[in-house]
Each structure stands twice: as C-alpha cells, then as structure tokens.
Amino acid sequence: MPFRHVVMFEFDEHVDDEHIERLRDALSALPPEIEEIRSYVHGRDVNISEGNYDYAVVADFDNVHGFIAYRDHPKHVLVIEELIKGHVVNRAAVQYQYGAH
C-alpha cells in the first residue's frame, strides 16, 4: 500500500538563506540516489500565514519498507546530520498509508 512521509521544520533564528538553499539542494539530490522514492516534493514556507513551519518535505513510497530504506539511507542520514540537526528548533512529522483500503 502506498506510504507517505511528511515532515516540517522550524529553523533556529541563526539559519540564513544560504543554509536553506544548501538544504534545498541536498534534498533535491536524494531522489536520484534513493530508488525507493516515488515522489519527493519539498519547499520553504511562503510566509503568508502566521504560525507556519519554515520548510516541509513530502515523500511517497510504494510501502513502509521503501520509507525505512529512505530513512536509513546514508545520503539521507548525512543531510540530517549536516543540515538539519542543530539547526531546527521544532520538527513535526507523520507517516501514513493511503490509497485503497
């Protein structure tokens, strides 16, 4: 059954535009490296509503096993270690199955 991962980040006040662009580029490089990814969209909040998170990622997989392969993939882990950890003050995530039941 199709499986979706949604994650949102609120960055530390010291995270600048250059850092966010590096994150964007690093995330965009993941789909060609991780064959389990079926769809991968991400982007920065456009700041038209108060209280939003700063950045979101929505990733689709064929099943939970595809998500686990992505979650544990060394290139994904490296993005987390280098560009997310220590730069985020809040993170929210959900994973769910969708489609026919």
Buried (B, 14 or more C-beta within 10 A) or exposed (E): EBBBBBBBBBBEEEBEEEBBEBBBEBBEEBBEEBEBBBEBEBEBBEEEEEEEBBBBBBBBBEEEEBBBBBBEBEEBEEBEEEBBEEBBEEEEEEBEEEEEE
